[in-house]
Amino acid sequence: MADAGYDYRNPLAPPVDPRLRDAPKHEAIRTAARDITCKKRTNLVGIWFAVETAYQKQAVDKHRERLNTVRHVIAEATRDNRRSPAPSSAHQGLPTS
């Protein structure tokens, strides 16, 4: 964005720039178009996705044992819930007639 004459601190700033709320519509559209062009030129979304994916994989690897335990608990609870009959209205505190 700096190459286009803008001074935003980060890639999330342009869409929430308060100056654009009251700006002429054409200025807001021009800023948005330049923002998109910049993000495409720098492959921001692709790089961001790759980095975020790498961080998530590291977190999963680091906490794999805990995550597997939670997965097992959820699977058992789901299996148990499928075996249990649906509660009747009397069990839910609702009138039966």
Buried (B, 14 or more C-beta within 10 A) or exposed (E): BEEEEBEBEEBEEBEEBEEBEEBEEEEBEBBBEBBEEBBEEEEBEEEEEEEEEEEEEEEEEEEEEEEEEEEEEEEEEEEEEEEEEEEEEEEEEEEEE
